């Protein structure tokens, strides 16, 4: 199962989609949420949503319970 999340870049405000199946880690750094990807082109991106908001949007209210 794959989940696509819509993210917004801090600097440009443009939306982009992230396949959460490829996210190896997610954490907070101050007011930022960092998604760390796995694979041969591994990289990190910042998103505006908190980890709880990301999980709730895609897994429903059961993710926050």
N, C-alpha and C positions, 0 to 999 in steps of 0.2 A: 504494500500500500504506500502511495506517495501523497504528500501534502504539499501544495503550493501556497506560499504566503506572499502577500503583496507588501512590499517594504517601500519606504521613502528615503531617499538620500538626504542627509542633513544639508549638504552644501548646495544642491541644485533644486531640491524639492520634487525631483522626478521619481515616479514610481517604477519599481522593477519587481520581478517575481523570483522567489527563492524556493528551490525544491528542498523541503525540510528533511527528506530522506538522505540527503547528502551532508546535513549539518552534523558535525561530530561533537560540537560543544556550543553552549550558549551561556553567557554570564553577563553581569552588570559591572560597569566600570564608571562609578559616579552616576551621572544621569544617562549614560549610554548603555545600550544593549549591544553586545558583540556576538555575532554568529561566526563560528569557526568551521570551515568546510574540510572535508576529507577528500582524498584522491590525489591524482597526479598534479592537478592545478590548484592545490589547497591554498586558500586565502581566508582573510577575515573581512567582514563587512559590518558596518554599524547600521542599526535600524532604530526607529523612534519608538516602537512598541516595546513594552516590558516583556520578559519571558512569560509571565502569567497571562498577559493579553494575547500573545502569539498562540499559546496553548489553548486558551479559552476560545479564540476565534475558530480554531480548527478541530478541537476536540469537544467543544461545548462546555457547559457549566460543570460537568463531571471532572474536568481538569483542575478546577479551582477548589474542589471539595476535599 
